[in-house]
Amino acid sequence: MTAPPLVIWGGTGHARVIREALDAQSWNVVAVFDQKDIPSPFDDVPLFVGTDGFMHWMQTSATSQAIAACVAIGGTDGRSRLDTANFLHSQGLSLPTIVHPTGFVAATAIHGDGCHVLAQAAVCANVRLGRSVIINTAASVDHDCVIGDGVHVAPGAHVAGEVVIEECAFVGTGAVVLPRVHIGAGAIIGAGAVVTKDVPARVTVAGNPARPITVDN
Ligand SMILES: CC(C)(COP(=O)(O)OP(=O)(O)OC[C@H]1O[C@@H](n2cnc3c(N)ncnc32)[C@H](O)[C@@H]1OP(=O)(O)O)[C@@H](O)C(=O)NCCC(=O)NCCS
């Protein structure tokens, strides 16, 4: 049986990381798309530019199999990841959740479409992940957390039990979120922060204990 075809949207660092997990699950990566005209991150897969490139590829691709998609947009841009996932879904592509072979998802955890659980990451008992959530390398999300659509928990960050993280918030590399904290939609937790209190929507916090910081938007 031929490996199922899959396209990646986003041609930078996260694409290289997720490819490794895709290969381990025997997906056949057939195309990469990016908004910018950049070199393909892979020698064996062509890159096409933007929505026009995608539409042209869809019209000319010769496969009769159903095509899956993976959105490789990391960083703080959960909104773009979600919007792109919605677009690809509207074009008839499925968005499987990808779990690296060394990642752990508890049997009692549930997740939406298009999530990425990367190498050595752990999603523990009774966790609920929304759609297009990234639990990045060696990050952990402990019991009973509720993680909204488009959230990114960056490498090595640890989210303690019963935390709620709302849509498109970002938890930076190596940050720690203490039990039962509530993080609002679009909030940004700086790398290495220790979050001891609730964080309002769209606020950026950093430091130990984490406090709001002023950032240029
Ligand atoms: C919090 C963050 C998003 C702010 O980025 P930014 O908007 O570019 O902010 P700036 O770099 O201009 O920093 C603003 C101020 O906050 C401080 N600051 C920034 N990040 C900080 C952090 N993680 N911890 C403590 N202080 C921090 C800066 O020193 C600066 O202070 P100053 O005004 O006294 O000089 C960013 O620094 C960060 O931590 N990103 C996480 C990156 C990451 O984990 N990526 C993973 C990708 S997979």
The ligand as an SDF file (V2000), in Angstrom:
LIG
                    3D

 48 50  0  0  0  0  0  0  0  0999 V2000
    8.5240   37.5470   25.8720 C   0  0  0  0  0  0  0  0  0  0  0  0
    8.9520   37.7610   24.4400 C   0  0  0  0  0  0  0  0  0  0  0  0
    7.8830   37.2250   23.4780 C   0  0  0  0  0  0  0  0  0  0  0  0
    9.0920   39.2660   24.2420 C   0  0  0  0  0  0  0  0  0  0  0  0
    9.6220   39.4980   22.9820 O   0  0  0  0  0  0  0  0  0  0  0  0
    9.7060   40.9930   22.4170 P   0  0  0  0  0  0  0  0  0  0  0  0
    8.3090   41.4910   22.2120 O   0  0  0  0  0  0  0  0  0  0  0  0
   10.5760   40.9850   21.2080 O   0  0  0  0  0  0  0  0  0  0  0  0
   10.3030   41.8220   23.6230 O   0  0  0  0  0  0  0  0  0  0  0  0
   11.7350   42.4750   23.7900 P   0  0  0  0  0  0  0  0  0  0  0  0
   12.8180   41.5160   23.3860 O   0  0  0  0  0  0  0  0  0  0  0  0
   11.6810   43.8060   23.1350 O   0  0  0  0  0  0  0  0  0  0  0  0
   11.8520   42.6470   25.3570 O   0  0  0  0  0  0  0  0  0  0  0  0
   11.0870   43.6110   26.0800 C   0  0  0  0  0  0  0  0  0  0  0  0
   11.6520   43.6610   27.4880 C   0  0  0  0  0  0  0  0  0  0  0  0
   11.3510   42.4160   28.1730 O   0  0  0  0  0  0  0  0  0  0  0  0
   12.5420   41.7320   28.5720 C   0  0  0  0  0  0  0  0  0  0  0  0
   12.3300   40.3100   28.2450 N   0  0  0  0  0  0  0  0  0  0  0  0
   12.0130   39.7800   27.0780 C   0  0  0  0  0  0  0  0  0  0  0  0
   11.8560   38.4490   27.1670 N   0  0  0  0  0  0  0  0  0  0  0  0
   12.0990   38.1420   28.4380 C   0  0  0  0  0  0  0  0  0  0  0  0
   12.0900   36.8900   29.1310 C   0  0  0  0  0  0  0  0  0  0  0  0
   11.7850   35.7620   28.5090 N   0  0  0  0  0  0  0  0  0  0  0  0
   12.3650   36.9220   30.4590 N   0  0  0  0  0  0  0  0  0  0  0  0
   12.6570   38.0850   31.0910 C   0  0  0  0  0  0  0  0  0  0  0  0
   12.6620   39.2850   30.4710 N   0  0  0  0  0  0  0  0  0  0  0  0
   12.3940   39.3080   29.1640 C   0  0  0  0  0  0  0  0  0  0  0  0
   13.6380   42.3180   27.7020 C   0  0  0  0  0  0  0  0  0  0  0  0
   14.8940   42.2080   28.3240 O   0  0  0  0  0  0  0  0  0  0  0  0
   13.1740   43.7500   27.5630 C   0  0  0  0  0  0  0  0  0  0  0  0
   13.4700   44.4370   28.7630 O   0  0  0  0  0  0  0  0  0  0  0  0
   13.9920   45.9790   28.7280 P   0  0  0  0  0  0  0  0  0  0  0  0
   12.8320   46.7590   28.1780 O   0  0  0  0  0  0  0  0  0  0  0  0
   14.2820   46.2450   30.1640 O   0  0  0  0  0  0  0  0  0  0  0  0
   15.1830   45.9930   27.8380 O   0  0  0  0  0  0  0  0  0  0  0  0
   10.2750   37.0250   24.0830 C   0  0  0  0  0  0  0  0  0  0  0  0
   11.3920   37.6390   24.6620 O   0  0  0  0  0  0  0  0  0  0  0  0
   10.2690   35.5590   24.5060 C   0  0  0  0  0  0  0  0  0  0  0  0
   10.5780   35.1710   25.6490 O   0  0  0  0  0  0  0  0  0  0  0  0
    9.9200   34.7090   23.5290 N   0  0  0  0  0  0  0  0  0  0  0  0
    9.8650   33.2850   23.6880 C   0  0  0  0  0  0  0  0  0  0  0  0
   10.6270   32.6420   22.5120 C   0  0  0  0  0  0  0  0  0  0  0  0
   10.4260   31.1780   22.4950 C   0  0  0  0  0  0  0  0  0  0  0  0
   10.3190   30.5080   23.5150 O   0  0  0  0  0  0  0  0  0  0  0  0
   10.3380   30.6310   21.2690 N   0  0  0  0  0  0  0  0  0  0  0  0
   10.0890   29.2120   21.0860 C   0  0  0  0  0  0  0  0  0  0  0  0
    9.9200   28.9310   19.6260 C   0  0  0  0  0  0  0  0  0  0  0  0
    9.6740   27.2150   19.3380 S   0  0  0  0  0  0  0  0  0  0  0  0
  1  2  1  0
  2  3  1  0
  2  4  1  0
  2 36  1  0
  4  5  1  0
  5  6  1  0
  6  7  2  0
  6  8  1  0
  6  9  1  0
  9 10  1  0
 10 11  2  0
 10 12  1  0
 10 13  1  0
 13 14  1  0
 14 15  1  0
 15 16  1  0
 15 30  1  0
 16 17  1  0
 17 18  1  0
 17 28  1  0
 18 19  1  0
 18 27  1  0
 19 20  2  0
 20 21  1  0
 21 22  1  0
 21 27  2  0
 22 23  1  0
 22 24  2  0
 24 25  1  0
 25 26  2  0
 26 27  1  0
 28 29  1  0
 28 30  1  0
 30 31  1  0
 31 32  1  0
 32 33  2  0
 32 34  1  0
 32 35  1  0
 36 37  1  0
 36 38  1  0
 38 39  2  0
 38 40  1  0
 40 41  1  0
 41 42  1  0
 42 43  1  0
 43 44  2  0
 43 45  1  0
 45 46  1  0
 46 47  1  0
 47 48  1  0
M  END
$$$$
